Amino acid sequence: MKNHEIDYVLHGDDMQFVEVELDPQETVVAEAGSLMMMEDQIGMETVFGDGSANQGSGLMGKLLGAGKRLITGESLFMTTFTNNGMGKRKVYFASPYPGKIIPMNLSQLDGKIICQKDAFLAAAKGVSVGVEFQRKLGTGFFGGEGFIMQKLEGDGMAFVHAGGTIYERKLQPGETLRIDTGCLVAMTQDVNYDIEMVSGIKTALFGGEGLFFATLSGPGTVWVQSLPFSRLASRVFAAAPVSQGGGGKDAGEGGIGGLFDMFNK
């Protein structure tokens, strides 16, 4: 096993955090800003890229690893947490918004998963956080994640975060699943990912579901989230007072209730 072997426990339901137990000299790598708390004798260090051996030890290797993270919209830096003590120590990482944390053992997933750009939370040291380019123009332009998604490679544990409830679906060979483009969290590397336009002009314009679906064909495993952060943010913005740049309390509600409110003002 090339990656550090870490133990973990998930806590909570809708606002989860993960407890990672480190043996002496074991290290976990996490997104900057995801730390919740840690015990004593754990050393914290900021590194370029993901700190894995795959990015190289030289300056150019480190710059290349950091540049990949910049392309995916993430910070240039990641933080490593190493147990410098003699016994077991624990470090805790929290979700950035309401949702679930998905523990993924990459050794059981053929060593690689592909996920949305902001899904990665933490992983055992040695897991490589890279870039996955979408080869098809339609997928790149209309897939919700653009041409670029993250790929996690290695044989250790990785933790991915997504909004709402997470649904894991195993696709059989030839089985196809149509998903809202924002609801896709992650998939195994053998899943065929494409984009399909919503049928019917009326449905596309007034259905409220966007113009495109993500079509995922098996075999493979897909993880889907019930509440993408973009959907949550748009509802919060619409409900914000107009003076704060939002759409006001009636934004998006409309109907007869909005008509009555107009006469009551």
C-alpha positions in Angstrom: 0.0 0.0 0.0 1.6 3.3 -1.1 -0.8 5.6 0.7 -0.9 6.1 4.5 -3.5 3.8 6.1 -5.8 5.9 8.3 -8.8 5.0 10.5 -11.9 7.2 10.6 -15.3 7.8 12.2 -18.1 9.9 10.8 -20.1 12.0 13.2 -23.4 13.8 12.7 -26.2 13.6 10.2 -26.9 16.7 8.1 -23.8 18.7 9.3 -21.2 16.0 9.4 -17.6 16.0 10.4 -15.0 13.2 10.1 -12.7 12.1 12.9 -9.4 10.7 11.5 -7.1 8.7 13.8 -3.4 8.8 13.0 -0.7 6.4 14.1 2.7 7.9 14.8 4.1 9.5 11.6 0.9 9.0 9.7 -0.3 12.0 7.7 -3.7 13.2 6.3 -4.0 15.9 3.6 -7.0 18.3 3.6 -8.4 21.3 1.9 -7.3 24.6 3.4 -10.0 25.8 5.8 -11.6 22.3 6.4 -10.0 21.8 9.9 -12.4 21.6 12.8 -10.0 20.6 15.7 -7.0 18.5 16.4 -5.3 16.9 19.4 -1.8 17.8 20.6 1.4 16.6 19.0 -0.1 16.8 15.5 2.0 19.0 13.2 0.3 21.1 10.6 2.1 22.2 7.4 1.0 24.0 4.3 2.2 22.5 1.0 1.9 23.2 -2.7 -0.5 20.9 -4.5 -1.6 17.7 -2.8 1.8 16.7 -1.4 1.8 13.3 -3.1 4.8 11.6 -4.6 3.2 11.9 -8.0 3.7 15.6 -8.3 7.5 15.3 -8.0 10.0 16.6 -5.5 11.5 19.4 -7.5 10.3 22.9 -7.9 8.7 22.3 -11.3 6.9 19.2 -10.0 5.4 21.2 -7.1 4.4 24.1 -9.4 2.7 21.6 -11.7 0.8 20.1 -8.9 -0.3 23.5 -7.6 -1.2 24.6 -11.1 -3.5 21.7 -11.5 -5.4 22.8 -8.4 -5.6 26.3 -9.7 -7.2 25.1 -12.9 -9.9 23.3 -10.9 -10.7 26.5 -9.0 -9.2 25.3 -5.7 -6.5 27.0 -3.6 -2.8 26.6 -4.6 -2.1 25.2 -1.2 -3.2 22.2 0.9 -2.6 21.4 4.5 -1.0 18.2 5.9 -1.5 17.0 9.4 1.1 14.6 10.8 1.1 12.7 14.1 4.5 13.6 15.7 3.7 11.8 19.0 4.3 8.3 20.2 0.6 7.2 20.5 -2.5 7.6 18.4 -3.8 11.1 17.8 -7.0 12.4 16.2 -7.8 15.3 13.8 -11.2 16.4 12.8 -12.5 17.9 9.5 -15.9 19.5 9.0 -18.2 19.9 6.0 -18.4 23.4 4.6 -22.2 23.4 4.2 -25.1 21.0 5.1 -24.7 17.6 3.5 -22.9 14.3 3.8 -19.3 13.1 3.8 -18.6 10.1 1.6 -15.7 7.9 2.7 -14.1 6.3 -0.4 -11.6 3.5 -0.2 -9.8 4.0 -3.5 -8.2 0.5 -3.4 -11.8 -0.9 -3.7 -12.6 1.5 -6.6 -9.9 0.6 -9.0 -7.6 3.3 -7.7 -9.5 6.3 -9.2 -12.7 8.3 -8.9 -13.8 11.4 -10.8 -15.7 14.1 -8.8 -17.0 17.6 -9.0 -14.4 20.4 -8.6 -15.2 21.4 -5.0 -16.1 17.9 -3.6 -12.7 16.9 -2.1 -12.4 17.3 1.7 -9.5 15.2 2.9 -7.5 12.1 2.2 -4.6 9.9 3.4 -1.2 11.2 2.3 -0.2 9.8 -1.0 -3.6 10.2 -2.7 -3.2 12.3 -5.8 -5.6 15.1 -6.4 -5.5 15.9 -10.1 -7.4 17.1 -13.1 -9.8 15.2 -15.3 -10.5 16.8 -18.7 -13.8 16.1 -20.4 -13.0 15.0 -24.0 -16.4 15.8 -25.5 -17.3 19.4 -26.4 -20.9 19.0 -25.4 -20.0 17.7 -22.0 -17.5 20.5 -21.4 -19.8 23.3 -22.4 -23.1 22.1 -20.8 -22.1 19.6 -18.2 -22.3 21.9 -15.3 -18.7 21.2 -14.3 -17.1 22.5 -17.5 -14.3 20.7 -19.2 -12.5 20.1 -15.9 -13.4 17.8 -13.0 -11.2 16.5 -10.1 -9.7 13.0 -10.1 -8.5 11.2 -6.9 -6.0 8.5 -7.5 -4.3 6.1 -5.1 -5.0 3.1 -2.9 -5.9 5.0 0.4 -9.0 6.6 1.9 -10.4 9.8 0.5 -13.3 11.9 1.8 -15.7 13.7 -0.5 -18.4 16.1 0.5 -21.7 16.9 -1.1 -25.0 18.7 -0.3 -28.2 17.2 1.1 -28.6 13.4 1.0 -26.2 11.2 -1.0 -27.5 8.4 -3.2 -25.1 5.7 -4.4 -26.2 3.9 -7.6 -24.5 0.9 -9.2 -25.1 0.9 -12.9 -25.1 -2.4 -14.8 -23.5 -2.7 -18.3 -25.6 -0.7 -20.7 -27.8 0.8 -18.0 -28.3 4.6 -18.4 -29.2 7.2 -15.7 -30.2 10.8 -16.5 -29.2 13.3 -13.8 -29.5 17.0 -13.3 -26.0 18.3 -14.1 -25.6 19.9 -10.7 -26.5 16.8 -8.8 -23.6 14.6 -10.0 -21.0 14.3 -7.2 -18.7 11.5 -8.3 -18.3 8.4 -10.4 -15.9 5.6 -11.0 -13.6 5.8 -14.0 -15.5 3.2 -16.1 -18.7 5.2 -16.2 -19.4 6.8 -19.6 -20.4 10.5 -19.0 -22.2 12.5 -21.7 -24.8 15.3 -22.0 -28.3 15.1 -23.4 -30.6 18.0 -24.2 -34.1 18.1 -22.7 -36.7 17.1 -25.3 -39.4 19.6 -26.2 -39.1 23.4 -26.4 -41.8 24.0 -23.8 -40.1 21.6 -21.3 -36.7 23.1 -21.9 -37.9 26.7 -21.5 -40.4 26.4 -18.7 -39.7 23.1 -16.9 -37.3 24.7 -14.5 -34.8 21.9 -14.8 -32.4 23.5 -17.2 -31.7 22.6 -20.8 -29.4 19.6 -20.3 -29.2 16.3 -18.4 -26.1 14.4 -17.6 -26.4 10.9 -19.0 -24.3 8.2 -17.2 -24.0 4.8 -18.7 -22.7 1.7 -16.9 -21.0 -0.3 -15.8 -19.8 1.6 -12.7 -20.9 3.4 -9.6 -22.3 6.9 -9.4 -22.9 9.2 -6.4 -25.7 11.8 -6.6 -26.5 14.7 -4.2 -30.0 15.9 -3.5 -29.1 19.5 -2.8 -26.3 21.0 -4.9 -24.7 24.1 -3.2 -25.6 26.2 -6.3 -29.3 25.4 -5.8 -29.1 26.2 -2.1 -27.3 29.5 -2.8 -29.8 30.6 -5.4 -32.7 30.0 -3.0 -31.0 32.0 -0.3 -30.2 34.8 -2.7 -33.8 34.9 -3.9 -35.1 35.1 -0.3 -32.7 37.9 0.7 -34.1 41.4 1.1 -33.9 43.5 -2.0 -31.7 46.1 -0.2 -29.0 43.3 0.2 -29.1 42.5 -3.5 -31.5 39.6 -3.3 -34.8 39.0 -5.0 -36.9 39.8 -2.0 -39.2 37.4 0.0 -41.6 37.1 -2.9 -39.0 36.3 -5.5 -39.7 33.0 -7.2 -43.1 32.6 -5.4 -45.4 34.6 -7.7 -49.0 33.3 -8.2 -52.1 34.6 -6.4 -50.2 35.1 -3.1 -48.0 37.7 -4.8 -51.1 39.4 -6.2 -52.7 39.8 -2.8 -49.4 41.2 -1.4 -49.4 43.8 -4.1 -52.8 45.1 -3.0 -51.8 45.1 0.7 -48.8 47.4 0.2 
